[in-house]
Amino acid sequence: MDIEELRTFVEVADSGGVSPAARRLGVAKSIVSRRLSRLEAELGVQLLARTTRGAALTEAGSTFRDHAARVCAEIDTARDAVMPAGELCGRLRIAAPLSFGPTHLAAVLADMALRHPQLHIDTSYTDRFVDLIAEGYDCAIRIGYLPDSNLLARRVGPIYGKLVASPDYIAAHGAPETPEELAGHQVLMQGTEAWQYLDGGKIHTIRPQGRFKADNGTALVAAAVAGLGIARAPDGLTDAYVASGALVPVMTNYPPPPAGVYVVRPPGQHPSRKIRVLTERLIAYFAEAEPAPAGR
């Protein structure tokens, strides 16, 4: 019984279809279909019921999936054990944020690839909230305050941010000093999200309003520089503008609480060694980063 056929079957079973499994494995859909056909022919049973919406496990397939997954996990463990000097191999598909990833995470991923020549890293930079299972990602790096989900997350570091506005905006509309005053200002937002702020060590929540929205932090900072309103953004996106005087911190007595950087993966028994190594390298990167300003 071929291990690639077993691995392919598990991927199709977990992702719900041939197409997402093919993306995850990095092969053509025709290869996935052939592997499934050979496996079912060898076993003499139908493992998957193909539908117009994907593939569903049969009763036999549901039983066989757990055994196949354990076999694949054991093979991966054995391969890790004999690889020289902790070498990694195979493919690691990652979703990372567009606003933060290229400037802060790309160098970490490049260094990881240099250290492991047999490892193929495929990173998609997007601020869209990707479906890890359906779209075939091994993990995602996400920033902010994570909502509840069935995904498994490991915090690897903090992200500090601030509220900023341009000198022209402040000259025309003033600078809010309290959360109550923020209600009278144009706020630049990613959606209808709630904003959190710290007051005496306690976290409070407000729901600001604004007419300019974008799904990308860099775009919101650009809008703030143009004088459209007040943006809340990570320091990494605003520090250069603050240093040049193009943006000014506002409401500094009520800063946003630190957000987190997380490595998020689909549920399973254990993270793969590739994800563990990525997580460890990101933890080291954020531990070595410059500390937050005093008072944060």
N, C-alpha and C positions, 0 to 999 in steps of 0.2 A: 504494500500500500504506500503510495507516494506521499511524502510529507507536504509537498506543495498543493496536492489535491485536498488534503485535510485542512491546510491553512486557508485555502480558497473557500472551501465549504463554510468554515467558521466565519470568515469575513462576510460572505453572502448572508448567512443566518443572522449575524449581529447587525448588519447594516440594512437588511431588508430588501436587497435587490442586487442584480448583477452589476449595474452601472456604478453605484457607490462602492461596491467591493473592488471593481476594477480600478477606480480612482485611488482607493486606499493602497492597493497592491502595486499600482504603477504599471499595469499591463492592459492590453486591449480586452474589450468585452468578449470577443470571440475566444480568447484564451481561457477566460473564466468559465465560459459555457462548456468548452471542451473538457476542462478539468472536472467540472461537475458531472458531466455525462460519463466520463471514465470511472469516476468514483461510484456513481450509482450502478453502473454496469458491473463493477467488481463486487459490490455488496449484494446486488440483485434486489434492491428495494428503492423506492422513490423517497428521496430525502426532502425535496422541495417541491411545492406546488406553485408553478409559475402563473402569475396573474398580470393583468394590464398595469397594475400599480406596483409590481415588484415580485417578490418571492416570499412565500410563507412556509414555515416548517410543517412537514407532515408529522404524524405521531412518531414514526420511526426516526425522522430527522431530528425531532426535539430530543429524543433519547440519545441519539448518536452525537449530537452537537457537544454535549458536556464531556463525553469521553474524548472526542476529537480535540477539544480545547485543552484538556489536560495533557494530551500527548504533545501538542504544539508547544505548550508552556514548558514541558520537560525538555523538549529538544532545544528550545531557546536557552534554558538554564544550562544545559550541557554544553552548548556552543559558547556561552559566555565563560564557562569554567575553563575551557581549553584555549580560548583566544589569547595570544601572547600579550603580556604587559597591559592587560585590561583593555585590549582593542575592542572597538565597536564596529559592527558591520550592518548591512541592510539599509533600510530606508526609514527616515524620520520625517513625517509630514506635520508641519506646524502652522497654526494660524496666529498671527501677531498683529497688534494694533498699528494702523497706518500713522497715527499722529505721534507715536512714541517709538515704535519698533525700529525704523531705519536709523534713527539717531542714537538710540540707547541699547538696543538688543542685537542689531545686525553684527556688531563687532564680536559679541559673545558667541554667536552662532558660527561666524567665520573661524574664530579661534578653535571652536569645537571640531569643525570640519578639518582644520589643519592638523589637529592632534590625532584624528581618526580617519586616515585616508580611505578606509573601506566603507565609511559611513556616507550615505547619500542624504543630504538635508534639503528638503523642499519647503520653503517658507512662503506663505501667502500673507501679504500685508494688507489688512482691511479693517476698517472700523465697524464693519457689519458684524452682527452677532451670529457667527456661523454655527451650524448644527454639526457638531464633531462627528457623530455617528453616521448621519445620512450623507455627509460630504466627504467622509473618509479621512479625517484628520486623526493623528495619533494623540495630539494634545493641542492646547491653545495657551497663549500667554495673555492674560486679561488684567486690566487695570481698573480700579475703582472700588465700589462697594458691591460685592457679589450678591445677586438675588439667590433665593433658595432654588435648588435644582437637584436632579439625580446624579449630577456630575461630581467627580472627586477633585478637590482643589487643595493645593499646597501653597501657602503664602511664602514668597521668597524675598520680599522686601517692601519698604514703605515708599510712598510717593507723596510729596508735600506740594501744596498748591496755594494759590492766593486769588483774591478778586482784584481785577485791574481795570483801568479805564485810561483813555488818552487825555492829555492836558486840555485839548480843545473841548472834549466832552465835559470835563470838570468845569472848565470856564463857562460853558453854556448852561449846565444843569446842576452844578455842585457835586460834591462827593458824599455819598452816604456814610454816616458814622455808625449807625445801628441797623440791625435787621429790619426794624420797623420802617426806617427811612428808605430801605431798598425797594419797597413797594411803589414808590413814586418815580422809579427810574426804569429806563429801557435795559432789559437784561438779555444777554446773548446766550442762547441755550441750545442743547442738543435735542431737546424734545419737550416733554411736559414733566421732566424729572423734578424731584424735590432736592433742595440744597440743604446740606447740613452745615452747622457752624458750632464753634465752641464758645461757651460762656461760663467762666469760672470752673472749667474742667468738665462741664456737662455738655452733652451733645443735644442740640435742638434742631428742629426741621422747619423750613419755610418752603413755600411753593411760589417762586417769583414768576412774573409774566414778561413776555417780550415778543416783538414782532419779527425778529431775525433769528432763524434757527439753522443749524447745519449739523451733519453727523460726523464732523471732523474737527478736532481740537485746534489744528493749525488754522483752519478757516475761521473759527471763532476768534482766535487771537488777531488775525488780520482785520476782522471787522472791528475789533476793539481799537486797534491802531488807527483805523479810518475814522473813528469817532462815533460809531453807531451805538455804543452802549457799554455795559459792564460785563466782563467775561470772568468766568471762574475756570482756571486752567492750571495744569501742573507747572511747577517752577521751571522745568526743563524747556518749556515752550515760551516762557515769558521773561526769563532772566536777562537775556540779551536786550530786549526792548526796555526793560526797567533800567538797565545799566546805561542805555543811550538816552533815556528820558522820553522815549516814545510812548511808554506806558507808566502809569503811577499806581502803586498799590492803594486800595481803598478798604474801608471797614476792617482795618488791621487789628482792632481789639476783639474781633469776632472771626478768627480765621477758620477755614474749613478743617475738619479733623483729617489726619493723615489717611490717605487711601492706601490700598495694598496692590502689590503686583503678585499675581497668582499663576501657577502652572495648573491648568485644568485638564482633566482627562476623562474619557468615558469610564463608567463603572466596570470593575473587574476585580479579580482576586489580588493581583499584585501589579504594580507598574513595571513596564519593561525596563531593562537596564539602561537603554538609551534615554528614557524619560528621567530615570533617577540621576543619571550623569548630568543631563541638561539642568535639572532642578538644583543640583549641588553647585554647578557653575554659576547659575543665576544668583543663588544665595551668597556665594563668594563675591560676585560682582557688586551687589548692593551693599554688602558689608564693607567693601573697600571704598564705596562712593563717599563723596564729601558729606559730612553730617549736616543735618538741617540747621537753619539759622536759629540763633538763640530765641527762646520764647515759644518755639514750636512744640 
